[in-house]
Amino acid sequence: MQELIMTIMQDIKFYDCRVIEGSSTSIILDNGKIEELSRNFTRGAGVRALCGGSWGYTSVEGEINLKQGVEAASKLAISMNASTPKEDVELATINPPEVKNLPEIRIDPRDVSIEEKVDLLKSIEAHAKVKGINSTKVMYLESEFKVEYRSSDGIEGAYELMNVGFAVSAVASENGVYQAGRESRFGYGYEVFEKENVLELAGKAGNTAIELLKAKTPKGGEMPVVLDQELAGVFAHEAVGHAAEADLVLEGDSILENRIGEQIASPLVTIIDDPTLHKFGYYPFDAEGAQSKRTEIIKNGVFNSYLHSRETAAKLGGTPGNCRAQGYSMPVVRMSNTFIDNGDARFEEMLEEVKDGMYLIGSRGGQVNTGEGIFQFNAEKGYLIRNGELTELVRDVSLSGKTLEILNHVALVGNDLKMTAGRCGKAGQLVSVSDGSPHLAISKALVGGA
Amino acid sequence: MYELARKALKLAEKAGAEEAEIYYAANHSTGVNFRKDALENAKDRFSEGIGIRAIVNGAVGFASTNSAAQIEDAVEVAVAEARVRESDPDWVSLPSNGKYPTVSGIFDKKVETLELESCIEYALALIEGTKEVPGTLPTSGGFTRSKGKQLILNTNGIEIEEESTAISGFVDVITVNGQASTAYDFGISRSLDIDFFALGKNAAELAMKSNGGIKIEPQKTDVVFHPFAISDIIEEALAPSLDADNVQKGRSGLIDKVGEELAVPELSIYDDGLIEAGIETSASDDEGVPSQRTTVIGKGVLETYLYDSYTAGKAGVKSTGNSSRFSYTSPPSVGLRNVIVDYPQTDVIADTQSGIFVNTVIGAHTANSISGDFSVEARNAFTIKDGALDKPIKSLMISGNAFELLKQISGAGFDVRKVGGIITPSIRVSDMSVIG
């Protein structure tokens, strides 16, 4: 990083810089044909400056002059503070981060030729194209980036990461009905393609699409449900994780405001955010140089902790380490790898517990209103549960409800935790995350259908 | 970098590209954001970069960079990628012979030169507006102004440069007494013609009115969708099927439907890259094809899909000027321009005996983009009784199908809003399935 020898402008009590340099490769195989082969080189920086209670932020791409960046951000902060003075922002103190435990990479994707990658995509495509599939798309993504951090209070750190993964979708149609199946895996190092049985996953995407053609749209209503690991993971992330982000709490936009120490969920529920796990939400330190660490958001049903930046940690009391940014954007409080911890129930017990209800599988995404504690998300598919047994397949099922009600209606927690990689949007920024859960049985939920 | 664009085009030809294209984009935005009722930060963002498409033997390579020092590398990578690819028999050529229409209202000198102090004033106006309604607090929001410049050059003689400006404001409000209810409002425009105080006030009034919601029985009823709600559904559940690329690849619910009566005869939908001051208005699309107005649905009949030059070449038709890029880092694909929803307007709520009014929806992005099926959670919903909004509804799921919905439209309001590129009034749909 460029040397930053400068006297801090008067009135600026803190500034920091993140310089990111990287490149990414994407290959898209669409209906068996390479549709896109692209490479993207990027370099840029984000600079923050704090004056009283106001932040100034400048981001620059390409050629970077950090000194100018700090000056520009400082000017913004100073004029903001002059026109609307407010209570000073304090930052929790942190120690310089220790970069350790980086994911090991056995096969560097840069050592694999484009031809070999294309061949891999072609066999994934061939496996997804089971009988009845009329359209496929396979995407390969590889990105490497180097992050350097430095702040005016002497925090410094740097690391390099490389992600690689793929996504496959298959579409089946019959009599004007179209259904899709999707699978994806992301990890560190090209060996992810060996570890995961990608060809089997591709076949699964194809078969899901075919199965869904025959599925019925269920009648909606209130009923007991079992959520699979992916959907329950989305619930943990969307409905609980976001409400635990301390910046939303400070905005007065979270149902979890002033709830620390309260029993807010069934005692079976423990929810954790852990950026140190080598999942898709991994980072060694966050966007303000704070060491990554595990946080128990809910422990045995008791709300235990918010997720913090240095600013929110100073205001509410807590430990920083969850402040993240997409590229050179301004960092905000975000999750990393968020999951509901294992319980001890078996899947069969859950079906018996539910008796008559629905088993909801997979996720097409979700959204939450953290202020009112209301969420909505869609399952990829589901099965009706009748008399404790899985019966017919259903599609286009969604789940909505009140976060706190669902948390209290958790009747059984499975022993089969699984994580899924994804991206999370907040403040117009996407960051990589993973979320997961074991199977969950919920005694009452609102399921939507046709 | 701007100065290097022409050089990059020559470099690509020298490296062996038979055709090449340089897409240059630069943007400078300034945003002022608040948390609760205090301004929290000011952000200044500069971005600039180029994307290169290189074609060798009917195969396309793409690379991009935001560093002037890496332009040569990026050009070489794009050409090398084109070489490893098999020739694409569907590739015709990059566009040529661009004669451009004049568009107006997309650049405002006053926006370009807006000082931080004025940005602060607009952000404060949003907050002040919310204070008109006691019992509410803003939670977050902000004001942003931006200026963009783009340049498209290709080896077939395309050369088009354009500058544009935009402003936008957003405010999220929560009620502070009793049961929490929330609401938001936003506006976006090419020039300084938004009343931010009114936006803040609207959001606060809506949050207040939504307080103390009732539970309703599952039923089939008339639903009036506010422009925010209907534009979300159009964008996520209908638009993907109009994309010629999805049609050609078997991923659209509208395959083989051109010429068919798809909607009620009173409904027309236009895609218009030329409309005065539109958010998606520009002289050309993102690969240099002149912008045009396209009737997508004319009096209920599907007239065409939307094409960029690749999908048009493949189908043997003319591009509709719908090439679109998320940024210079990605190659172009088919995208919407300004979408105009046209239906005879009335005082639609007054014309509704009983039904439901929905301001916004959450979860529209979870729609099945091929089949058009969607299931969303409605926010700030109200019952309609005897032609007037009656009681707020606490929670409401609405499910349906975008294609079916086109056949069930039975009314539109006078309240046309520019929701980004989608320009629509409130739309009434008969016989929607709702679960309270």
Chai-1 contact restraints between the chains, C-beta under 6 A:
chainA,res_idxA,chainB,res_idxB,connection_type,confidence,min_distance_angstrom,max_distance_angstrom,comment,restraint_id
A,N31,B,K249,contact,1.0,0.0,6.0,A-B,restraint_1
A,I34,B,R85,contact,1.0,0.0,6.0,A-B,restraint_2
A,E36,B,P331,contact,1.0,0.0,6.0,A-B,restraint_3
A,L37,B,G61,contact,1.0,0.0,6.0,A-B,restraint_4
A,L37,B,E81,contact,1.0,0.0,6.0,A-B,restraint_5
A,L37,B,R85,contact,1.0,0.0,6.0,A-B,restraint_6
A,S38,B,F62,contact,1.0,0.0,6.0,A-B,restraint_7
A,R39,B,A63,contact,1.0,0.0,6.0,A-B,restraint_8
A,R39,B,V77,contact,1.0,0.0,6.0,A-B,restraint_9
A,N40,B,S64,contact,1.0,0.0,6.0,A-B,restraint_10
A,N40,B,T329,contact,1.0,0.0,6.0,A-B,restraint_11
A,F41,B,T65,contact,1.0,0.0,6.0,A-B,restraint_12
A,F41,B,Q70,contact,1.0,0.0,6.0,A-B,restraint_13
A,T42,B,N66,contact,1.0,0.0,6.0,A-B,restraint_14
A,R43,B,S67,contact,1.0,0.0,6.0,A-B,restraint_15
A,W55,B,N41,contact,1.0,0.0,6.0,A-B,restraint_16
A,G56,B,A42,contact,1.0,0.0,6.0,A-B,restraint_17
A,Y57,B,N41,contact,1.0,0.0,6.0,A-B,restraint_18
A,Y57,B,K43,contact,1.0,0.0,6.0,A-B,restraint_19
A,T58,B,D44,contact,1.0,0.0,6.0,A-B,restraint_20
A,S59,B,R45,contact,1.0,0.0,6.0,A-B,restraint_21
A,V60,B,F46,contact,1.0,0.0,6.0,A-B,restraint_22
A,E61,B,S47,contact,1.0,0.0,6.0,A-B,restraint_23
A,E61,B,E48,contact,1.0,0.0,6.0,A-B,restraint_24
A,E61,B,N66,contact,1.0,0.0,6.0,A-B,restraint_25
A,G62,B,E48,contact,1.0,0.0,6.0,A-B,restraint_26
A,G62,B,N66,contact,1.0,0.0,6.0,A-B,restraint_27
A,G62,B,S67,contact,1.0,0.0,6.0,A-B,restraint_28
A,L76,B,A42,contact,1.0,0.0,6.0,A-B,restraint_29
A,S79,B,L116,contact,1.0,0.0,6.0,A-B,restraint_30
A,M80,B,L39,contact,1.0,0.0,6.0,A-B,restraint_31
A,M80,B,A42,contact,1.0,0.0,6.0,A-B,restraint_32
A,S83,B,I120,contact,1.0,0.0,6.0,A-B,restraint_33
A,T84,B,L39,contact,1.0,0.0,6.0,A-B,restraint_34
A,K86,B,A38,contact,1.0,0.0,6.0,A-B,restraint_35
A,I114,B,V84,contact,1.0,0.0,6.0,A-B,restraint_36
A,N134,B,G250,contact,1.0,0.0,6.0,A-B,restraint_37
A,S135,B,K249,contact,1.0,0.0,6.0,A-B,restraint_38
A,S135,B,G250,contact,1.0,0.0,6.0,A-B,restraint_39
A,S135,B,R251,contact,1.0,0.0,6.0,A-B,restraint_40
A,V171,B,R251,contact,1.0,0.0,6.0,A-B,restraint_41
A,Y178,B,G253,contact,1.0,0.0,6.0,A-B,restraint_42
A,Y178,B,I370,contact,1.0,0.0,6.0,A-B,restraint_43
A,Y178,B,S371,contact,1.0,0.0,6.0,A-B,restraint_44
A,G220,B,I435,contact,1.0,0.0,6.0,A-B,restraint_45
A,E251,B,R35,contact,1.0,0.0,6.0,A-B,restraint_46
A,E251,B,K36,contact,1.0,0.0,6.0,A-B,restraint_47
A,E251,B,T139,contact,1.0,0.0,6.0,A-B,restraint_48
A,E251,B,S140,contact,1.0,0.0,6.0,A-B,restraint_49
A,G252,B,K36,contact,1.0,0.0,6.0,A-B,restraint_50
A,G252,B,L137,contact,1.0,0.0,6.0,A-B,restraint_51
A,G252,B,T139,contact,1.0,0.0,6.0,A-B,restraint_52
A,G252,B,I174,contact,1.0,0.0,6.0,A-B,restraint_53
A,D253,B,T139,contact,1.0,0.0,6.0,A-B,restraint_54
A,M330,B,K43,contact,1.0,0.0,6.0,A-B,restraint_55
A,R364,B,T366,contact,1.0,0.0,6.0,A-B,restraint_56
A,G365,B,H365,contact,1.0,0.0,6.0,A-B,restraint_57
A,G365,B,T366,contact,1.0,0.0,6.0,A-B,restraint_58
A,Q367,B,I362,contact,1.0,0.0,6.0,A-B,restraint_59
A,Q367,B,G363,contact,1.0,0.0,6.0,A-B,restraint_60
A,G371,B,I174,contact,1.0,0.0,6.0,A-B,restraint_61
A,G371,B,A180,contact,1.0,0.0,6.0,A-B,restraint_62
A,G371,B,T182,contact,1.0,0.0,6.0,A-B,restraint_63
A,E372,B,A180,contact,1.0,0.0,6.0,A-B,restraint_64
A,E372,B,T182,contact,1.0,0.0,6.0,A-B,restraint_65
A,Q376,B,I362,contact,1.0,0.0,6.0,A-B,restraint_66
A,Q376,B,G363,contact,1.0,0.0,6.0,A-B,restraint_67
A,Q376,B,E377,contact,1.0,0.0,6.0,A-B,restraint_68
A,N378,B,T366,contact,1.0,0.0,6.0,A-B,restraint_69
A,D396,B,D373,contact,1.0,0.0,6.0,A-B,restraint_70
A,S398,B,S375,contact,1.0,0.0,6.0,A-B,restraint_71
A,S400,B,E377,contact,1.0,0.0,6.0,A-B,restraint_72
A,S400,B,M397,contact,1.0,0.0,6.0,A-B,restraint_73
A,G448,B,S375,contact,1.0,0.0,6.0,A-B,restraint_74
A,G448,B,M397,contact,1.0,0.0,6.0,A-B,restraint_75
A,G448,B,S399,contact,1.0,0.0,6.0,A-B,restraint_76
A,G448,B,I435,contact,1.0,0.0,6.0,A-B,restraint_77
A,A450,B,S399,contact,1.0,0.0,6.0,A-B,restraint_78
